[in-house]
Amino acid sequence: MAVCICPHCKTEISAALAAAYSNDIECTKCKTRLEVASGSRAISSFCGLGAAAVAWKLSSGSGGDLGAVLPTLYAFLAFGGVSALVVLLTANLSNAPALPASEPVHEAGGHGAAGHGGGHH
């Protein structure tokens, strides 16, 4: 299994952690918010689509009661499995976009907590 490297402090991050939390990884040393780079995601998606096409082609000739459903099921499983394995092997980390800052909620009308919030007047 490949090891991913933090682009800031060069700390090793496990590939399993990068694959499991691909949108929100925190470096254990410098606490920088990271994500799997879009290039790694694209490679894994294309490999998954290729595996799904092969699985579809190999299972599309099957007959029986489930003959119409099995190619879709096998293609779905092949895509999920192969794309996850490719992310495990080829993931590069990059900076994640900053989280939006939360703002306090202001109540409309200025009535406060004990004001007109009920349904009957």
All heavy atoms as an XYZ file, in Angstrom:
831
protein
N       0.839     -1.160      0.000
C       0.000      0.000      0.000
C       0.896      1.238      0.000
O       1.884      1.312      0.709
C      -0.888     -0.031      1.242
C      -2.074      0.863      1.145
S      -3.197      0.747      2.560
C      -3.681     -0.936      2.534
N       0.549      2.203     -0.780
C       1.343      3.414     -0.908
C       1.140      4.323      0.293
O       0.139      4.261      0.987
C       0.952      4.142     -2.185
N       2.118      5.176      0.512
C       2.045      6.154      1.586
C       1.953      7.532      0.956
O       2.662      7.849      0.020
C       3.291      6.050      2.490
C       3.297      7.142      3.534
C       3.363      4.691      3.145
N       1.061      8.363      1.468
C       0.907      9.728      0.973
C       1.750     10.661      1.831
O       1.990     10.410      3.000
C      -0.560     10.146      1.038
S      -1.645      9.069      0.095
N       2.179     11.760      1.238
C       3.047     12.717      1.912
C       2.333     14.059      2.006
O       1.786     14.555      1.025
C       4.378     12.895      1.144
C       5.074     11.552      0.930
C       5.286     13.876      1.839
C       5.575     10.903      2.176
N       2.357     14.662      3.193
C       1.801     16.001      3.375
C       2.654     16.987      2.578
O       3.880     16.998      2.709
C       1.806     16.382      4.854
S       1.289     18.084      5.168
N       2.045     17.830      1.740
C       2.834     18.764      0.942
C       3.491     19.877      1.764
O       4.404     20.527      1.283
C       1.823     19.339     -0.058
C       0.491     19.071      0.513
C       0.630     17.890      1.408
N       3.087     20.065      3.006
C       3.645     21.139      3.829
C       4.816     20.682      4.680
O       5.875     21.279      4.657
C       2.561     21.735      4.737
C       1.493     22.427      3.976
N       1.649     23.681      3.449
C       0.255     22.036      3.635
C       0.554     24.031      2.807
N      -0.318     23.045      2.907
N       4.610     19.617      5.466
C       5.637     19.204      6.424
C       6.286     17.871      6.071
O       7.139     17.386      6.813
C       5.048     19.143      7.826
S       3.778     17.880      8.043
N       5.866     17.265      4.964
C       6.421     15.993      4.467
C       6.190     14.815      5.412
O       6.918     13.840      5.396
C       7.917     16.119      4.163
C       8.284     17.270      3.262
C       7.575     17.194      1.943
C       8.023     18.346      1.050
N       7.007     18.802      0.160
N       5.152     14.890      6.241
C       4.787     13.782      7.117
C       4.081     12.704      6.301
O       3.285     13.010      5.423
C       3.842     14.280      8.233
O       4.518     15.273      8.989
C       3.413     13.153      9.144
N       4.366     11.457      6.611
C       3.714     10.349      5.913
C       2.311     10.141      6.473
O       2.118     10.089      7.682
C       4.533      9.076      6.065
C       5.864      9.115      5.354
C       6.623      7.813      5.480
O       6.184      6.922      6.234
O       7.667      7.694      4.832
N       1.345     10.019      5.568
C      -0.049      9.760      5.917
C      -0.436      8.475      5.206
O      -0.140      8.302      4.023
C      -0.955     10.926      5.489
C      -0.530     12.192      6.225
C      -2.414     10.608      5.739
C      -1.216     13.442      5.750
N      -1.090      7.571      5.908
C      -1.411      6.274      5.308
C      -2.380      6.436      4.139
O      -3.253      7.304      4.147
C      -2.012      5.331      6.353
O      -3.311      5.737      6.684
N      -2.213      5.595      3.150
C      -3.083      5.634      1.971
C      -4.502      5.241      2.334
O      -5.459      5.733      1.731
C      -2.523      4.721      0.884
N      -4.659      4.373      3.320
C      -6.008      3.977      3.747
C      -6.751      5.179      4.335
O      -7.942      5.372      4.075
C      -5.923      2.853      4.767
N      -6.059      6.008      5.103
C      -6.670      7.213      5.652
C      -7.025      8.191      4.532
O      -8.099      8.791      4.536
C      -5.719      7.884      6.653
C      -6.222      9.135      7.337
C      -7.367      8.790      8.272
C      -5.103      9.807      8.099
N      -6.141      8.327      3.546
C      -6.413      9.219      2.419
C      -7.606      8.734      1.596
O      -8.409      9.537      1.136
C      -5.173      9.329      1.538
N      -7.742      7.434      1.422
C      -8.867      6.907      0.653
C     -10.169      7.008      1.437
O     -11.221      7.283      0.865
C      -8.603      5.458      0.256
N     -10.109      6.800      2.739
C     -11.325      6.844      3.553
C     -11.858      8.256      3.736
O     -13.064      8.482      3.724
C     -11.059      6.215      4.915
N     -10.965      9.217      3.898
C     -11.359     10.613      4.127
C     -10.805     11.489      3.014
O     -10.101     12.459      3.264
C     -10.841     11.090      5.484
C     -11.361     10.299      6.635
C     -10.581      9.327      7.242
C     -12.646     10.508      7.094
C     -11.065      8.583      8.299
C     -13.148      9.769      8.153
C     -12.349      8.808      8.753
O     -12.844      8.065      9.790
N     -11.137     11.176      1.772
C     -10.498     11.823      0.629
C     -10.786     13.315      0.514
O     -10.023     14.042     -0.091
C     -10.891     11.122     -0.670
O     -12.283     11.191     -0.846
N     -11.883     13.795      1.095
C     -12.202     15.227      1.012
C     -11.764     16.011      2.224
O     -11.761     17.232      2.188
C     -13.712     15.429      0.833
C     -14.170     15.060     -0.539
O     -13.415     15.128     -1.492
N     -15.407     14.641     -0.641
N     -11.430     15.352      3.321
C     -11.138     16.066      4.557
C     -10.130     15.285      5.385
O     -10.484     14.587      6.320
C     -12.431     16.293      5.348
C     -12.243     17.263      6.495
O     -11.255     18.009      6.490
O     -13.086     17.264      7.404
N      -8.852     15.420      5.041
C      -7.775     14.757      5.756
C      -7.028     15.829      6.537
O      -6.734     16.899      6.010
C      -6.802     14.070      4.776
C      -7.561     13.142      3.847
C      -5.710     13.333      5.522
C      -6.790     12.766      2.613
N      -6.714     15.539      7.778
C      -5.928     16.471      8.579
C      -4.572     15.850      8.834
O      -4.475     14.725      9.311
C      -6.633     16.769      9.898
C      -5.933     17.843     10.710
C      -6.695     18.203     11.956
O      -7.717     18.903     11.816
O      -6.279     17.784     13.041
N      -3.520     16.588      8.511
C      -2.164     16.108      8.754
C      -1.972     15.933     10.253
O      -2.348     16.797     11.046
C      -1.151     17.091      8.196
S       0.565     16.606      8.527
N      -1.376     14.818     10.640
C      -1.195     14.535     12.060
C      -0.147     15.435     12.699
O      -0.184     15.652     13.905
C      -0.791     13.066     12.260
O       0.374     12.797     11.476
C      -1.908     12.141     11.831
N       0.753     15.998     11.913
C       1.826     16.827     12.478
C       1.500     18.315     12.423
O       1.491     18.993     13.436
C       3.134     16.546     11.740
C       4.326     17.268     12.311
C       5.593     16.878     11.592
C       6.775     17.636     12.152
N       7.996     17.324     11.396
N       1.204     18.838     11.227
C       1.014     20.289     11.079
C      -0.456     20.712     11.086
O      -0.759     21.891     10.998
C       1.704     20.796      9.811
S       0.969     20.216      8.267
N      -1.389     19.747     11.155
C      -2.836     20.003     11.233
C      -3.391     20.746     10.017
O      -4.440     21.359     10.086
C      -3.198     20.774     12.507
C      -2.741     20.123     13.779
C      -3.394     18.790     13.966
C      -2.949     18.193     15.308
N      -3.181     16.786     15.390
N      -2.709     20.677      8.888
C      -3.198     21.281      7.657
C      -4.325     20.433      7.092
O      -4.275     19.211      7.126
C      -2.062     21.375      6.611
O      -0.990     22.119      7.177
C      -2.527     22.031      5.339
N      -5.348     21.085      6.573
C      -6.491     20.377      5.958
C      -6.107     20.019      4.525
O      -5.774     20.892      3.723
C      -7.730     21.263      5.983
C      -8.968     20.547      5.591
C     -10.215     21.373      5.938
N     -11.357     20.755      5.322
C     -11.876     21.125      4.158
N     -11.381     22.148      3.513
N     -12.903     20.488      3.648
N      -6.173     18.723      4.197
C      -5.758     18.210      2.892
C      -6.891     17.433      2.248
O      -7.864     17.075      2.893
C      -4.541     17.287      3.061
C      -3.328     17.880      3.777
C      -2.346     16.777      4.112
C      -2.688     18.958      2.938
N      -6.731     17.159      0.951
C      -7.649     16.305      0.208
C      -6.877     15.575     -0.877
O      -5.757     15.961     -1.223
C      -8.796     17.111     -0.394
C      -8.398     18.033     -1.512
C      -9.567     18.824     -2.084
O     -10.680     18.738     -1.554
O      -9.337     19.523     -3.071
N      -7.469     14.513     -1.417
C      -6.850     13.791     -2.532
C      -6.929     14.694     -3.766
O      -7.976     15.277     -4.064
C      -7.560     12.442     -2.768
C      -7.027     11.762     -4.009
C      -7.397     11.551     -1.562
N      -5.830     14.815     -4.474
C      -5.754     15.701     -5.631
C      -6.694     15.243     -6.741
O      -7.000     14.054     -6.877
C      -4.320     15.756     -6.153
N      -7.144     16.190     -7.530
C      -8.114     15.874     -8.589
C      -7.527     14.949     -9.648
O      -8.249     14.160    -10.252
C      -8.632     17.159     -9.219
O      -7.570     17.897     -9.777
N      -6.240     15.012     -9.895
C      -5.607     14.100    -10.851
C      -5.703     12.651    -10.408
O      -6.000     11.758    -11.210
N      -5.488     12.405     -9.132
C      -5.618     11.046     -8.592
C      -7.059     10.568     -8.661
O      -7.332      9.404     -8.938
C      -5.146     11.010     -7.139
O      -3.778     11.310     -7.049
N      -7.993     11.479     -8.421
C      -9.405     11.116     -8.520
C      -9.785     10.775     -9.958
O     -10.548      9.839    -10.203
C     -10.283     12.267     -8.035
C     -10.187     12.537     -6.573
C     -10.992     13.779     -6.242
N     -10.713     14.267     -4.929
C     -11.511     14.114     -3.884
N     -12.647     13.482     -4.024
N     -11.177     14.598     -2.711
N      -9.271     11.534    -10.909
C      -9.587     11.281    -12.315
C      -9.028      9.927    -12.766
O      -9.716      9.159    -13.443
C      -9.051     12.401    -13.189
N      -7.792      9.638    -12.382
C      -7.180      8.354    -12.749
C      -7.991      7.198    -12.176
O      -8.286      6.217    -12.872
C      -5.719      8.292    -12.272
C      -4.855      9.251    -13.094
C      -5.164      6.881    -12.350
C      -3.465      9.446    -12.538
N      -8.384      7.310    -10.902
C      -9.141      6.221    -10.292
C     -10.524      6.073    -10.920
O     -11.022      4.956    -11.078
C      -9.266      6.426     -8.781
O     -10.085      7.526     -8.486
N     -11.138      7.182    -11.316
C     -12.454      7.107    -11.959
C     -12.362      6.439    -13.326
O     -13.212      5.607    -13.670
C     -13.055      8.503    -12.111
O     -13.315      9.052    -10.854
N     -11.352      6.782    -14.118
C     -11.194      6.176    -15.437
C     -10.889      4.683    -15.324
O     -11.415      3.876    -16.090
C     -10.115      6.874    -16.253
C     -10.538      8.207    -16.786
C      -9.738      9.322    -16.616
C     -11.743      8.370    -17.451
C     -10.126     10.558    -17.084
C     -12.146      9.599    -17.928
C     -11.331     10.703    -17.753
N     -10.057      4.305    -14.359
C      -9.776      2.877    -14.160
C     -11.031      2.140    -13.713
O     -11.286      1.013    -14.156
C      -8.661      2.696    -13.134
S      -7.054      3.242    -13.714
N     -11.819      2.760    -12.842
C     -13.073      2.156    -12.406
C     -14.058      1.993    -13.544
O     -14.745      0.980    -13.652
N     -14.144      3.008    -14.407
C     -15.038      2.909    -15.568
C     -14.586      1.815    -16.525
O     -15.416      1.089    -17.087
C     -15.114      4.245    -16.295
C     -15.908      5.338    -15.585
C     -15.756      6.662    -16.323
C     -17.366      4.949    -15.476
N     -13.270      1.672    -16.691
C     -12.756      0.591    -17.539
C     -13.093     -0.774    -16.979
O     -13.516     -1.681    -17.710
N     -12.922     -0.931    -15.674
C     -13.268     -2.208    -15.036
C     -14.763     -2.479    -15.120
O     -15.182     -3.624    -15.325
C     -12.810     -2.196    -13.580
N     -15.574     -1.431    -14.983
C     -17.027     -1.605    -15.094
C     -17.417     -2.037    -16.503
O     -18.293     -2.890    -16.679
C     -17.738     -0.308    -14.718
N     -16.770     -1.468    -17.510
C     -17.070     -1.849    -18.894
C     -16.698     -3.311    -19.152
O     -17.441     -4.039    -19.818
C     -16.336     -0.929    -19.860
N     -15.552     -3.730    -18.625
C     -15.136     -5.127    -18.793
C     -16.106     -6.058    -18.070
O     -16.515     -7.091    -18.615
C     -13.685     -5.322    -18.283
C     -13.327     -6.798    -18.198
C     -12.714     -4.588    -19.183
N     -16.500     -5.708    -16.849
C     -17.442     -6.539    -16.101
C     -18.788     -6.618    -16.812
O     -19.412     -7.676    -16.856
C     -17.620     -5.989    -14.684
N     -19.235     -5.501    -17.364
C     -20.504     -5.483    -18.110
C     -20.417     -6.411    -19.319
O     -21.313     -7.209    -19.576
C     -20.818     -4.068    -18.555
C     -22.058     -3.986    -19.387
C     -22.155     -4.181    -20.741
C     -23.386     -3.719    -18.945
N     -23.451     -4.038    -21.151
C     -24.232     -3.757    -20.069
C     -23.933     -3.445    -17.698
C     -25.592     -3.536    -19.980
C     -25.290     -3.219    -17.625
C     -26.112     -3.265    -18.756
N     -19.328     -6.290    -20.075
C     -19.155     -7.084    -21.291
C     -19.093     -8.580    -20.971
O     -19.693     -9.386    -21.673
C     -17.881     -6.633    -22.008
C     -17.628     -7.310    -23.321
C     -18.629     -6.886    -24.338
C     -18.274     -7.475    -25.689
N     -19.357     -7.363    -26.634
N     -18.378     -8.938    -19.911
C     -18.230    -10.355    -19.567
C     -19.527    -10.970    -19.039
O     -19.768    -12.164    -19.219
C     -17.117    -10.537    -18.536
C     -15.702    -10.277    -19.027
C     -14.713    -10.388    -17.879
C     -15.336    -11.233    -20.151
N     -20.358    -10.179    -18.396
C     -21.566    -10.740    -17.796
C     -22.831    -10.469    -18.588
O     -23.904    -10.934    -18.206
C     -21.741    -10.187    -16.375
O     -21.912     -8.786    -16.419
N     -22.746     -9.762    -19.703
C     -23.958     -9.402    -20.446
C     -24.572    -10.575    -21.203
O     -25.734    -10.512    -21.564
C     -23.682     -8.253    -21.405
O     -22.739     -8.646    -22.382
N     -23.859    -11.647    -21.407
C     -24.411    -12.784    -22.130
C     -25.091    -13.801    -21.240
O     -25.596    -14.815    -21.730
N     -25.114    -13.559    -19.951
C     -25.703    -14.549    -19.040
C     -27.221    -14.544    -19.142
O     -27.843    -13.511    -19.309
C     -25.263    -14.279    -17.596
O     -25.739    -13.023    -17.169
N     -27.801    -15.694    -19.029
C     -29.257    -15.827    -19.112
C     -29.835    -16.089    -17.739
O     -29.183    -15.870    -16.718
N     -31.040    -16.524    -17.709
C     -31.682    -16.850    -16.441
C     -32.546    -15.714    -15.931
O     -32.788    -14.725    -16.617
N     -33.014    -15.905    -14.716
C     -33.922    -14.930    -14.116
C     -33.253    -13.582    -13.860
O     -33.896    -12.542    -13.934
C     -34.484    -15.473    -12.804
C     -35.371    -16.686    -13.032
O     -35.885    -16.835    -14.157
O     -35.544    -17.477    -12.087
N     -31.978    -13.581    -13.516
C     -31.270    -12.339    -13.198
C     -30.375    -11.865    -14.331
O     -29.506    -11.015    -14.113
C     -30.437    -12.531    -11.926
C     -31.218    -12.849    -10.659
C     -30.268    -13.121     -9.511
C     -32.157    -11.712    -10.328
N     -30.579    -12.365    -15.517
C     -29.719    -12.022    -16.649
C     -29.713    -10.544    -16.996
O     -28.714    -10.023    -17.490
N     -30.800     -9.842    -16.745
C     -30.859     -8.414    -17.062
C     -30.282     -7.554    -15.943
O     -29.898     -6.414    -16.176
C     -32.302     -7.999    -17.322
N     -30.191     -8.092    -14.732
C     -29.748     -7.303    -13.582
C     -28.267     -7.501    -13.281
O     -27.587     -6.562    -12.867
C     -30.594     -7.681    -12.344
C     -30.133     -6.946    -11.111
C     -32.055     -7.417    -12.613
N     -27.750     -8.700    -13.501
C     -26.379     -9.010    -13.112
C     -25.319     -8.147    -13.798
O     -24.368     -7.753    -13.128
C     -26.096    -10.490    -13.327
C     -26.767    -11.424    -12.325
C     -26.431    -12.872    -12.645
C     -26.358    -11.083    -10.908
N     -25.420     -7.826    -15.077
C     -24.386     -6.962    -15.659
C     -24.279     -5.605    -14.968
O     -23.173     -5.104    -14.733
C     -24.817     -6.809    -17.118
C     -25.622     -8.018    -17.396
C     -26.322     -8.340    -16.110
N     -25.408     -5.022    -14.599
C     -25.380     -3.738    -13.908
C     -24.772     -3.888    -12.517
O     -23.959     -3.058    -12.091
C     -26.804     -3.163    -13.791
O     -27.355     -3.048    -15.104
C     -26.799     -1.812    -13.119
N     -25.135     -4.937    -11.806
C     -24.587     -5.182    -10.474
C     -23.079     -5.392    -10.537
O     -22.323     -4.786     -9.772
C     -25.262     -6.395     -9.834
C     -24.679     -6.841     -8.495
C     -24.911     -5.783     -7.432
C     -25.250     -8.183     -8.097
N     -22.631     -6.230    -11.451
C     -21.197     -6.496    -11.561
C     -20.422     -5.252    -11.997
O     -19.313     -5.016    -11.525
C     -20.937     -7.647    -12.538
C     -21.416     -8.984    -12.033
C     -21.797     -9.976    -12.920
C     -21.495     -9.273    -10.674
C     -22.233    -11.215    -12.473
C     -21.936    -10.501    -10.223
C     -22.292    -11.464    -11.121
O     -22.727    -12.685    -10.672
N     -20.990     -4.459    -12.886
C     -20.329     -3.218    -13.303
C     -20.222     -2.245    -12.135
O     -19.184     -1.601    -11.935
C     -21.088     -2.586    -14.463
N     -21.278     -2.138    -11.351
C     -21.281     -1.262    -10.181
C     -20.220     -1.694     -9.177
O     -19.445     -0.873     -8.653
C     -22.675     -1.270     -9.545
C     -22.797     -0.415     -8.330
C     -22.914      0.954     -8.432
C     -22.796     -0.994     -7.071
C     -23.027      1.744     -7.306
C     -22.908     -0.210     -5.938
C     -23.021      1.165     -6.049
N     -20.153     -2.986     -8.879
C     -19.173     -3.495     -7.927
C     -17.749     -3.350     -8.441
O     -16.831     -3.023     -7.681
C     -19.479     -4.958     -7.600
C     -20.782     -5.204     -6.835
C     -21.042     -6.698     -6.694
C     -20.758     -4.517     -5.492
N     -17.551     -3.582     -9.735
C     -16.212     -3.443    -10.314
C     -15.747     -1.993    -10.263
O     -14.593     -1.716     -9.919
C     -16.201     -3.950    -11.762
N     -16.632     -1.061    -10.577
C     -16.263      0.356    -10.514
C     -15.859      0.750     -9.099
O     -14.815      1.360     -8.880
C     -17.419      1.244    -10.986
C     -17.125      2.711    -10.807
C     -16.349      3.383    -11.719
C     -17.619      3.402     -9.708
C     -16.054      4.726    -11.558
C     -17.337      4.740     -9.529
C     -16.550      5.408    -10.453
N     -16.678      0.382     -8.120
C     -16.390      0.755     -6.739
C     -15.103      0.142     -6.219
O     -14.299      0.820     -5.578
N     -14.897     -1.122     -6.491
C     -13.702     -1.794     -5.998
C     -12.422     -1.318     -6.657
O     -11.432     -1.009     -5.983
N     -12.433     -1.221     -7.979
C     -11.221     -0.829     -8.697
C     -10.875      0.637     -8.444
O      -9.711      0.972     -8.217
C     -11.361     -1.119    -10.212
C     -10.239     -0.499    -11.012
C     -11.393     -2.622    -10.433
N     -11.862      1.517     -8.436
C     -11.542      2.922     -8.200
C     -11.000      3.135     -6.788
O     -10.079      3.931     -6.583
C     -12.759      3.809     -8.458
O     -13.810      3.488     -7.581
N     -11.504      2.402     -5.800
C     -10.971      2.519     -4.439
C      -9.538      1.999     -4.353
O      -8.677      2.616     -3.709
C     -11.861      1.769     -3.466
N      -9.264      0.889     -5.013
C      -7.897      0.356     -5.007
C      -6.917      1.287     -5.701
O      -5.784      1.460     -5.243
C      -7.866     -1.024     -5.665
C      -8.466     -2.159     -4.850
C      -8.504     -3.442     -5.678
C      -7.678     -2.365     -3.574
N      -7.335      1.900     -6.791
C      -6.437      2.816     -7.503
C      -6.163      4.058     -6.661
O      -5.038      4.560     -6.632
C      -7.012      3.169     -8.895
C      -6.206      4.255     -9.565
C      -7.036      1.927     -9.770
N      -7.164      4.564     -5.935
C      -6.912      5.697     -5.029
C      -5.939      5.277     -3.937
O      -5.040      6.050     -3.581
C      -8.231      6.228     -4.420
C      -7.974      7.126     -3.232
C      -9.017      6.994     -5.440
N      -6.071      4.051     -3.414
C      -5.129      3.576     -2.402
C      -3.701      3.555     -2.921
O      -2.765      3.833     -2.190
C      -5.509      2.171     -1.934
C      -6.611      2.053     -0.902
C      -7.000      0.592     -0.705
C      -6.181      2.659      0.406
N      -3.526      3.226     -4.187
C      -2.179      3.077     -4.740
C      -1.589      4.362     -5.311
O      -0.374      4.505     -5.362
C      -2.197      1.997     -5.828
C      -2.562      0.593     -5.348
C      -2.686     -0.352     -6.529
C      -1.551      0.088     -4.347
N      -2.422      5.294     -5.743
C      -1.892      6.456     -6.471
C      -2.260      7.808     -5.876
O      -2.031      8.830     -6.522
C      -2.385      6.446     -7.930
O      -3.801      6.621     -7.940
C      -2.000      5.178     -8.646
N      -2.809      7.863     -4.681
C      -3.309      9.128     -4.140
C      -2.179     10.117     -3.873
O      -1.195      9.793     -3.216
C      -4.088      8.882     -2.869
N      -2.338     11.325     -4.385
C      -1.490     12.471     -4.060
C      -2.341     13.442     -3.270
O      -3.516     13.626     -3.567
C      -0.977     13.170     -5.320
C       0.153     12.419     -5.963
O       0.867     11.686     -5.306
N       0.295     12.607     -7.263
N      -1.742     14.085     -2.288
C      -2.493     15.014     -1.455
C      -2.229     16.451     -1.891
O      -1.142     16.788     -2.333
C      -2.107     14.843      0.015
C      -2.406     13.480      0.610
C      -1.934     13.423      2.053
C      -3.874     13.167      0.528
N      -3.254     17.281     -1.749
C      -3.129     18.715     -2.033
C      -3.902     19.484     -0.976
O      -4.617     18.895     -0.168
C      -3.664     19.038     -3.437
O      -5.049     18.775     -3.491
N      -3.756     20.797     -0.974
C      -4.475     21.633     -0.015
C      -5.967     21.569     -0.291
O      -6.399     21.667     -1.432
C      -4.013     23.079     -0.108
C      -2.592     23.237      0.361
O      -2.135     22.506      1.223
N      -1.881     24.187     -0.219
N      -6.731     21.437      0.766
C      -8.186     21.466      0.644
C      -8.647     22.919      0.685
O      -7.999     23.762      1.303
C      -8.826     20.675      1.774
N      -9.756     23.232      0.008
C     -10.264     24.604      0.090
C     -10.670     24.940      1.520
O     -11.065     24.072      2.296
C     -11.468     24.614     -0.853
C     -11.781     23.199     -1.122
C     -10.568     22.385     -0.832
N     -10.566     26.209      1.864
C     -10.906     26.646      3.216
C     -12.390     26.455      3.479
O     -13.224     26.625      2.588
C     -10.525     28.110      3.392
N     -12.695     26.091      4.700
C     -14.093     25.943      5.094
C     -14.732     27.324      5.229
O     -14.082     28.262      5.702
C     -14.200     25.203      6.423
C     -13.772     23.746      6.410
C     -13.762     23.189      7.826
C     -14.688     22.940      5.533
N     -15.995     27.467      4.837
C     -16.644     28.772      4.995
C     -16.822     29.098      6.473
O     -17.122     28.224      7.287
C     -17.991     28.602      4.285
C     -18.220     27.136      4.244
C     -16.868     26.487      4.228
N     -16.627     30.355      6.810
C     -16.785     30.783      8.198
C     -18.264     30.855      8.543
O     -19.076     31.352      7.758
C     -16.131     32.138      8.394
N     -18.612     30.366      9.711
C     -20.015     30.410     10.121
C     -20.314     31.765     10.766
O     -19.483     32.333     11.459
C     -20.332     29.284     11.086
O     -19.536     29.416     12.247
N     -21.498     32.263     10.515
C     -21.935     33.535     11.077
C     -23.098     33.273     12.016
O     -23.895     32.364     11.805
C     -22.384     34.477      9.954
C     -21.274     34.854      9.009
C     -21.735     35.802      7.913
O     -22.816     36.402      8.073
O     -21.021     35.932      6.923
N     -23.236     34.086     13.069
C     -24.373     33.892     13.977
C     -25.686     34.198     13.269
O     -25.761     35.054     12.401
C     -24.107     34.879     15.114
C     -23.143     35.857     14.561
C     -22.368     35.167     13.486
N     -26.714     33.470     13.661
C     -28.035     33.638     13.069
C     -28.735     34.809     13.756
O     -28.808     34.868     14.986
C     -28.873     32.353     13.216
C     -30.267     32.551     12.675
C     -28.172     31.200     12.527
N     -29.236     35.754     12.973
C     -29.980     36.887     13.502
C     -31.457     36.646     13.263
O     -31.868     36.321     12.155
C     -29.546     38.186     12.824
C     -28.096     38.502     13.038
N     -27.612     38.918     14.247
C     -27.022     38.447     12.208
C     -26.305     39.117     14.155
N     -25.929     38.829     12.923
N     -32.254     36.836     14.303
C     -33.683     36.609     14.185
C     -34.340     37.789     13.482
O     -34.069     38.946     13.799
C     -34.309     36.429     15.567
C     -35.757     36.042     15.500
C     -36.313     35.739     16.873
O     -35.580     35.188     17.698
O     -37.480     36.060     17.097
N     -35.207     37.507     12.536
C     -35.918     38.564     11.813
C     -37.014     39.146     12.696
O     -37.705     38.428     13.406
C     -36.520     38.015     10.529
N     -37.185     40.434     12.690
C     -38.259     41.077     13.428
C     -37.844     41.613     14.779
O     -38.539     42.427     15.354
N     -36.728     41.190     15.330
C     -36.219     41.735     16.571
C     -37.050     41.417     17.802
O     -37.080     42.196     18.745
N     -37.752     40.298     17.844
C     -38.595     39.979     18.987
C     -37.843     39.236     20.080
O     -38.358     39.075     21.170
C     -39.803     39.138     18.558
C     -40.748     39.889     17.670
N     -41.500     40.937     18.131
C     -41.032     39.749     16.362
C     -42.220     41.412     17.133
N     -41.964     40.693     16.041
N     -36.680     38.726     19.823
C     -35.926     38.015     20.845
C     -36.443     36.617     21.072
O     -37.331     36.123     20.397
N     -35.892     35.974     22.116
C     -36.239     34.578     22.379
C     -37.653     34.423     22.937
O     -38.302     33.409     22.735
C     -35.237     33.980     23.349
N     -38.150     35.421     23.674
C     -39.478     35.294     24.282
C     -40.535     36.030     23.478
O     -41.625     36.264     23.957
C     -39.445     35.844     25.700
N     -40.238     36.362     22.244
C     -41.168     37.150     21.426
C     -42.248     36.306     20.765
O     -42.647     35.273     21.286
N     -42.706     36.750     19.638
C     -43.820     36.128     18.919
C     -43.323     34.973     18.064
O     -43.186     35.086     16.867
C     -44.517     37.156     18.036
C     -45.142     38.265     18.817
N     -44.452     39.407     19.109
C     -46.355     38.386     19.386
C     -45.238     40.201     19.809
N     -46.413     39.604     19.998
N     -43.074     33.838     18.669
C     -42.625     32.684     17.913
C     -43.686     31.622     17.784
O     -43.547     30.687     17.019
N     -44.776     31.752     18.502
C     -45.809     30.710     18.502
C     -46.793     30.868     17.361
O     -46.772     31.821     16.612
N     -47.673     29.911     17.249
C     -48.638     29.910     16.172
C     -49.962     30.542     16.529
O     -50.774     30.813     15.673
N     -50.233     30.800     17.792
C     -51.529     31.386     18.157
C     -51.323     32.738     18.846
O     -50.466     32.901     19.687
C     -52.321     30.440     19.052
C     -51.574     29.935     20.253
N     -50.588     28.993     20.145
C     -51.686     30.227     21.576
C     -50.100     28.738     21.339
N     -50.744     29.483     22.226
N     -52.113     33.728     18.451
C     -52.015     35.084     18.996
C     -53.342     35.504     19.555
O     -54.366     35.279     19.109
C     -51.613     36.082     17.892
C     -50.176     35.948     17.524
N     -49.758     35.125     16.530
C     -49.070     36.526     18.026
C     -48.454     35.206     16.395
N     -48.009     36.080     17.316
